[in-house]
């Protein structure tokens, strides 16, 4: 599949990448796989597929923590253990 260079399409893919905490190329690949499954031909159909995936990602964002949020949660300290350090 040849790369799609439509500005609106790339913007939607960038939003998907942001929500999923993945690279833009990975997000574009996910969208291209879905486009191939649905057999979309025109650029408008491809943009619609990308928009549908973005909506799914936005719905799932509230239910599931992204990798960056999980890391932030893991890096927090407990109130009474701020200065605690273990040695190997």
N, CA and C of each residue as an Amber inpcrd file, in Angstrom:
protein
   264
   0.8580000  -1.1750000   0.0000000   0.0000000   0.0000000   0.0000000
   0.9080000   1.2440000   0.0000000   0.6220000   2.1700000  -0.8750000
   1.4210000   3.3810000  -0.9470000   1.0600000   4.3180000   0.2110000
   2.0120000   5.1550000   0.6550000   1.7410000   6.0400000   1.7920000
   0.7410000   7.1390000   1.4450000  -0.0980000   7.4700000   2.4040000
  -1.1030000   8.5160000   2.2300000  -0.5440000   9.7960000   2.8350000
  -0.5230000  10.8740000   2.0700000   0.0480000  12.1230000   2.5410000
  -0.9950000  13.2190000   2.7150000  -2.2330000  12.8430000   2.9250000
  -3.2900000  13.8140000   3.1490000  -3.1350000  14.4170000   4.5380000
  -3.2530000  15.7350000   4.6420000  -3.0310000  16.4540000   5.9060000
  -4.0240000  16.0190000   6.9910000  -5.2940000  15.9120000   6.6460000
  -6.3160000  15.5270000   7.6210000  -6.0740000  14.0920000   8.1080000
  -5.7200000  13.1970000   7.2040000  -5.4250000  11.8100000   7.5390000
  -4.2530000  11.7260000   8.5180000  -3.1840000  12.4530000   8.2230000
  -2.0050000  12.4440000   9.0830000  -2.3030000  13.0320000  10.4600000
  -3.1630000  14.0350000  10.5050000  -3.5520000  14.6360000  11.7910000
  -4.3120000  13.6200000  12.6430000  -5.2100000  12.8820000  12.0370000
  -5.9660000  11.8560000  12.7620000  -5.0250000  10.7650000  13.2610000
  -4.0860000  10.3490000  12.4180000  -3.1150000   9.3290000  12.8340000
  -2.2560000   9.8310000  13.9900000  -1.8990000  11.1120000  13.9670000
  -1.1120000  11.6900000  15.0600000  -1.9000000  11.6720000  16.3680000
  -3.1890000  11.9220000  16.2980000  -4.0330000  11.8640000  17.4990000
  -4.1110000  10.4340000  18.0420000  -4.2260000   9.4700000  17.1450000
  -4.2500000   8.0650000  17.5520000  -2.9370000   7.7150000  18.2430000
  -1.8130000   8.1470000  17.6570000  -0.5010000   7.8730000  18.2470000
  -0.3790000   8.4940000  19.6360000  -0.8900000   9.7030000  19.7820000
  -0.8310000  10.3960000  21.0730000  -1.6330000   9.6580000  22.1320000
  -2.8380000   9.2590000  21.7870000  -3.7040000   8.5690000  22.7430000
  -3.1170000   7.2150000  23.1370000  -2.5780000   6.4950000  22.1620000
  -2.0650000   5.1520000  22.4310000  -0.6240000   5.1460000  22.9250000
   0.0200000   6.3130000  22.9380000   1.4250000   6.4320000  23.3420000
   2.3270000   5.5580000  22.4740000   2.1250000   5.6580000  21.1620000
   2.9420000   4.9340000  20.2000000   3.4710000   5.9300000  19.1720000
   4.3560000   5.4700000  18.3070000   4.9070000   6.3490000  17.2800000
   3.8700000   6.6080000  16.1800000   4.0950000   7.6680000  15.4330000
   3.2000000   8.0060000  14.3290000   3.1950000   6.8960000  13.2790000
   4.3580000   6.3460000  12.9890000   4.4050000   5.2810000  11.9810000
   3.6350000   4.0360000  12.4350000   3.6700000   3.7270000  13.7260000
   2.8970000   2.5940000  14.2430000   1.3990000   2.8570000  14.1370000
   1.0000000   4.0830000  14.4440000  -0.4160000   4.4450000  14.3400000
  -0.8780000   4.3650000  12.8820000  -0.0530000   4.8750000  11.9650000
  -0.4020000   4.8130000  10.5510000  -0.5170000   3.3610000  10.0900000
   0.3640000   2.5100000  10.5770000   0.3220000   1.0940000  10.2030000
  -0.9660000   0.4470000  10.6930000  -1.3880000   0.7650000  11.9240000
  -2.6450000   0.2280000  12.4470000  -3.8250000   0.6580000  11.5730000
  -3.8200000   1.9270000  11.1720000  -4.9020000   2.4440000  10.3290000
  -4.8540000   1.7830000   8.9540000  -3.6630000   1.6210000   8.3880000
  -3.5360000   1.0070000   7.0630000  -4.0120000  -0.4460000   7.0660000
  -3.7590000  -1.1450000   8.1670000  -4.2310000  -2.5280000   8.2680000
  -5.7570000  -2.5570000   8.2560000  -6.3720000  -1.6380000   8.9880000
  -7.8370000  -1.5660000   9.0260000  -8.3930000  -1.1590000   7.6570000
  -7.7000000  -0.2450000   6.9760000  -8.1180000   0.1640000   5.6310000
  -8.1030000  -1.0390000   4.6900000  -7.0470000  -1.8420000   4.7890000
  -6.9430000  -3.0300000   3.9380000  -8.0570000  -4.0320000   4.2470000
  -8.3860000  -4.1870000   5.5240000  -9.4530000  -5.1170000   5.9140000
 -10.7980000  -4.6860000   5.3500000 -11.0410000  -3.3660000   5.3850000
 -12.3300000  -2.8520000   4.9140000 -12.3640000  -2.6430000   3.4060000
 -11.2000000  -2.6490000   2.7670000 -11.1460000  -2.4880000   1.3210000
 -11.4660000  -1.0770000   0.8490000 -11.1120000  -0.0920000   1.6350000
 -11.3750000   1.3090000   1.2750000 -10.4990000   1.7230000   0.1030000
 -11.0860000   2.4720000  -0.8240000 -10.3660000   2.8860000  -2.0320000
 -10.0790000   4.3910000  -2.0680000 -11.0850000   5.2220000  -1.8330000
 -10.8940000   6.6670000  -1.9580000 -10.2820000   7.2300000  -0.6780000
  -9.7080000   8.4130000  -0.8110000  -9.0870000   9.0640000   0.3390000
 -10.1210000   9.3860000   1.4020000 -11.3390000   9.7310000   1.0030000
 -12.3890000  10.0260000   1.9840000 -12.7660000   8.7890000   2.7900000
 -12.8170000   7.6450000   2.1340000 -13.0980000   6.3970000   2.8460000
 -11.9740000   6.0710000   3.8210000 -10.7440000   6.3250000   3.4160000
  -9.5880000   6.0610000   4.2720000  -9.5690000   7.0010000   5.4740000
  -9.9310000   8.2470000   5.2550000 -10.0200000   9.2090000   6.3550000
 -11.1210000   8.7800000   7.3230000 -12.2220000   8.2740000   6.7980000
 -13.3200000   7.8230000   7.6460000 -12.9060000   6.6280000   8.5000000
 -12.1330000   5.7120000   7.9320000 -11.6230000   4.5690000   8.6940000
 -10.7200000   5.0570000   9.8270000  -9.8420000   6.0010000   9.5130000
  -8.9590000   6.5660000  10.5330000  -9.7620000   7.2630000  11.6240000
 -10.7980000   7.9850000  11.2330000 -11.6520000   8.6820000  12.2030000
 -12.3750000   7.6780000  13.1060000 -12.8330000   6.5890000  12.5260000
 -13.4930000   5.5430000  13.3250000 -12.5320000   4.9490000  14.3560000
 -11.2870000   4.6940000  13.9400000 -10.2970000   4.1700000  14.8760000
  -9.9760000   5.1780000  15.9710000  -9.9290000   6.4630000  15.6160000
  -9.6820000   7.5080000  16.6100000 -10.7970000   7.5220000  17.6500000
 -12.0260000   7.4070000  17.2080000 -13.1620000   7.3860000  18.1340000
 -13.0940000   6.1860000  19.0700000 -12.6960000   5.0350000  18.5410000
 -12.5390000   3.8450000  19.3750000 -11.4430000   4.0720000  20.4170000
 -10.3350000   4.6640000  19.9930000  -9.2380000   4.9400000  20.9250000
  -9.6660000   5.9190000  22.0100000 -10.4370000   6.9320000  21.6400000
 -10.9060000   7.9050000  22.6220000 -11.8510000   7.2570000  23.6320000
 -12.6970000   6.3380000  23.1740000 -13.6060000   5.6250000  24.0770000
 -12.8260000   4.7530000  25.0480000 -11.7830000   4.0990000  24.5500000
 -10.9950000   3.1860000  25.3720000 -10.0130000   3.9160000  26.2780000
  -9.7300000   5.1660000  25.9850000  -8.7370000   5.9100000  26.7690000
  -9.1540000   6.0420000  28.2240000 -10.4220000   6.2950000  28.4720000
 -10.8980000   6.4510000  29.8370000 -10.8920000   5.1490000  30.6180000
 -11.0670000   4.0430000  29.9330000 -11.1460000   2.7420000  30.5780000
  -9.7730000   2.1460000  30.8900000  -8.7840000   2.4660000  30.0680000
  -7.4940000   1.8210000  30.1960000  -6.3930000   2.8700000  30.3170000
  -5.4090000   2.6170000  31.1660000  -4.3080000   3.5440000  31.3270000
  -3.3080000   3.3700000  30.1910000  -2.7830000   4.4860000  29.6750000
  -1.7430000   4.4100000  28.6660000  -0.4250000   4.0570000  29.3410000
   0.5610000   3.6750000  28.5660000   1.8460000   3.2700000  29.1380000
   2.5100000   4.4180000  29.8930000   2.3460000   5.6480000  29.4220000
   2.9480000   6.7760000  30.1330000   2.2650000   7.0100000  31.4740000
   0.9620000   6.8240000  31.5340000   0.2410000   6.9840000  32.8020000
   0.6110000   5.8670000  33.7820000   0.7940000   4.6600000  33.2740000
   1.2000000   3.5510000  34.1320000   2.5800000   3.8400000  34.7220000
   3.5160000   4.3230000  33.8980000   4.8560000   4.6480000  34.3800000
   4.8030000   5.7600000  35.4230000   3.9960000   6.7820000  35.1850000
   3.8440000   7.8580000  36.1690000   3.3380000   7.3040000  37.4950000
   2.3770000   6.4090000  37.4230000   1.8060000   5.8060000  38.6360000
   2.8550000   4.9880000  39.3750000   3.6760000   4.2500000  38.6340000
   4.7070000   3.4330000  39.2540000   5.8150000   4.2730000  39.8860000
   6.0500000   5.4650000  39.3680000   7.1210000   6.3190000  39.8700000
   6.7170000   7.1270000  41.1000000   5.4440000   7.1070000  41.4570000
   5.0070000   7.8290000  42.6480000   5.4960000   7.1140000  43.9000000
   5.7810000   7.8900000  44.9550000   6.2030000   7.3020000  46.2210000
   5.0580000   7.3610000  47.2180000   5.1330000   6.5000000  48.1780000
   4.1480000   6.5300000  49.2500000   4.5300000   7.6490000  50.2150000
   3.5610000   8.1650000  50.9230000   3.7840000   9.3110000  51.7990000
   4.9000000   9.0950000  52.8130000   4.9480000   7.9400000  53.4510000
   5.9320000   7.7170000  54.5010000   7.2430000   7.1290000  53.9860000
   7.3630000   6.9240000  52.6760000   8.5690000   6.3170000  52.1240000
   9.3010000   7.2380000  51.1370000   9.1510000   8.5310000  51.2740000
   9.7800000   9.4700000  50.3510000  11.3040000   9.3500000  50.3170000
  11.9290000   9.1310000  51.4490000  13.3950000   9.1080000  51.5330000
  13.9480000   7.7030000  51.7340000  13.1450000   6.6920000  51.4940000
  13.5670000   5.3220000  51.7060000  14.3520000   4.8050000  50.5090000
  15.4800000   4.1550000  50.7570000  16.3110000   3.6360000  49.6880000
  16.8160000   2.2590000  50.1020000  16.6360000   1.2830000  49.2620000
  17.1560000  -0.0470000  49.5680000  18.4760000  -0.2360000  48.8640000
  19.3340000  -1.0450000  49.4460000  20.6240000  -1.3490000  48.8310000
  20.6070000  -2.7820000  48.3500000  21.3620000  -3.0360000  47.3080000
  21.4530000  -4.4060000  46.7560000  22.2520000  -5.3030000  47.6460000
